[in-house]
Amino acid sequence: MSASDIVVEKVCKPWPQAILNSLTQALAAAPDVAFAHLVDAGVPGQGEIHTALFVWLQPGALRSLRRALHQVSAVVSGALPDGTAVDVIILNSAPELLEQVEAVGGLIVESDPAERHRALAAAAAEPIEGEREDGPWWWPF
């Protein structure tokens, strides 16, 4: 599966403003979160498209991705009322989705504008999968 297999759209059924405010404030206070988008996402033919939270972590948080995901998930869970759920995707683990997520909007938190700018610049500079200009992706032995 590649990034082109994933559908990312603007949220079609917006959340109540009070819930969105709670989530935004909690994420903005989380030290590992650089920015986050709330969008609808899914893979056609693999279930329904539903609301997902794409979170870009600060570079230092990537040393322990499991810990960072656990902390972000706890923050999100604490901010949402009982019965409300959202998938949390660490966007750093799938940077090829960054441009697609950015294109539909849904930015709800931008704690570190400089990190967002760096991430977007890197995404724009990355070659498309399988189309490297500098030769093969593998090292010859």
C-alpha positions as CSV (number, residue, x, y, z in Angstrom):
1,M,0.0,0.0,0.0
2,S,1.3,3.5,-0.8
3,A,0.2,7.0,0.0
4,S,-1.7,7.1,-3.2
5,D,-3.9,4.3,-1.9
6,I,-5.1,6.4,1.1
7,V,-7.9,8.9,0.7
8,V,-7.6,12.0,2.7
9,E,-10.5,14.5,2.8
10,K,-11.8,17.5,4.7
11,V,-13.9,16.3,7.7
12,C,-17.4,15.9,6.3
13,K,-19.1,15.8,9.7
14,P,-17.4,18.5,11.9
15,W,-17.2,17.9,15.6
16,P,-18.9,20.2,18.1
17,Q,-16.8,23.3,18.7
18,A,-16.5,22.5,22.5
19,I,-14.9,19.0,21.7
20,L,-12.7,20.5,19.0
21,N,-11.5,23.3,21.4
22,S,-10.8,20.7,24.1
23,L,-8.7,18.6,21.7
24,T,-6.9,21.6,20.3
25,Q,-6.0,22.9,23.7
26,A,-4.8,19.5,25.0
27,L,-2.6,18.9,21.9
28,A,-1.2,22.4,22.0
29,A,-0.1,21.8,25.6
30,A,1.6,18.5,24.7
31,P,5.4,19.1,24.5
32,D,6.0,16.5,21.8
33,V,3.4,17.8,19.3
34,A,4.7,20.2,16.6
35,F,1.4,20.3,14.6
36,A,-1.7,18.2,14.0
37,H,-4.5,17.9,11.4
38,L,-8.0,16.5,11.9
39,V,-9.2,15.0,8.6
40,D,-11.2,12.1,7.2
41,A,-9.1,9.3,5.9
42,G,-9.3,5.7,4.8
43,V,-8.5,3.1,2.2
44,P,-11.2,2.6,-0.4
45,G,-12.5,-1.0,-0.2
46,Q,-10.9,-1.5,3.3
47,G,-13.7,-0.1,5.4
48,E,-15.3,3.3,5.8
49,I,-13.5,6.6,5.7
50,H,-13.5,8.2,9.1
51,T,-12.0,11.0,11.1
52,A,-8.4,10.7,11.9
53,L,-5.9,12.8,13.8
54,F,-2.5,13.1,12.0
55,V,0.1,14.3,14.4
56,W,3.7,15.5,13.6
57,L,6.0,15.1,16.5
58,Q,9.0,17.2,17.5
59,P,12.2,15.5,16.3
60,G,13.4,14.7,19.9
61,A,10.2,12.7,20.5
62,L,11.1,10.3,17.7
63,R,13.8,8.7,19.9
64,S,11.0,6.8,21.6
65,L,8.1,6.7,19.2
66,R,6.2,4.2,21.3
67,R,6.3,6.5,24.3
68,A,5.4,9.6,22.3
69,L,2.4,7.8,20.7
70,H,1.3,6.6,24.1
71,Q,1.5,10.2,25.5
72,V,-0.3,11.7,22.5
73,S,-3.0,9.0,22.7
74,A,-3.5,9.7,26.4
75,V,-3.8,13.4,25.7
76,V,-6.3,12.9,23.0
77,S,-8.3,10.4,25.1
78,G,-8.4,12.8,28.0
79,A,-9.6,15.6,25.8
80,L,-12.5,13.7,24.2
81,P,-15.8,12.9,25.9
82,D,-16.7,9.2,26.5
83,G,-17.9,7.5,23.4
84,T,-15.8,9.7,21.0
85,A,-12.9,8.1,19.3
86,V,-10.4,9.1,16.7
87,D,-7.5,7.2,15.1
88,V,-4.2,8.8,15.9
89,I,-1.5,8.6,13.2
90,I,2.0,9.7,13.8
91,L,2.7,11.6,10.5
92,N,6.5,11.4,11.0
93,S,6.2,7.7,10.4
94,A,4.5,8.3,7.0
95,P,5.9,11.6,5.8
96,E,4.8,10.8,2.2
97,L,1.3,11.6,3.4
98,L,2.2,15.1,4.7
99,E,1.5,17.0,1.5
100,Q,-1.8,15.1,1.0
101,V,-2.9,15.9,4.6
102,E,-1.9,19.5,4.3
103,A,-3.7,19.9,1.0
104,V,-7.1,19.3,2.5
105,G,-6.6,21.6,5.5
106,G,-7.7,20.5,8.9
107,L,-4.8,22.0,10.7
108,I,-6.0,22.3,14.3
109,V,-2.6,22.8,16.2
110,E,0.6,24.4,15.2
111,S,2.8,24.6,18.3
112,D,6.0,24.8,16.3
113,P,5.6,26.7,13.0
114,A,9.3,26.3,12.2
115,E,9.1,22.5,12.5
116,R,6.0,22.5,10.2
117,H,7.9,24.6,7.7
118,R,10.9,22.3,7.8
119,A,8.6,19.2,7.4
120,L,6.8,20.7,4.4
121,A,10.1,21.8,2.8
122,A,11.5,18.3,3.2
123,A,8.3,16.7,1.8
124,A,8.5,18.9,-1.2
125,A,12.1,18.0,-1.8
126,E,11.7,14.3,-1.4
127,P,11.7,12.3,-4.6
128,I,8.5,10.3,-5.5
129,E,8.8,6.7,-4.5
130,G,10.7,4.8,-7.2
131,E,11.8,8.0,-9.0
132,R,15.1,8.9,-7.4
133,E,17.4,11.1,-9.4
134,D,20.5,10.0,-7.5
135,G,20.4,6.4,-8.5
136,P,18.9,3.3,-6.9
137,W,17.7,3.4,-3.3
138,W,19.7,0.4,-2.4
139,W,23.5,0.1,-1.8
140,P,25.3,-2.3,-4.1
141,F,27.5,-4.9,-2.4
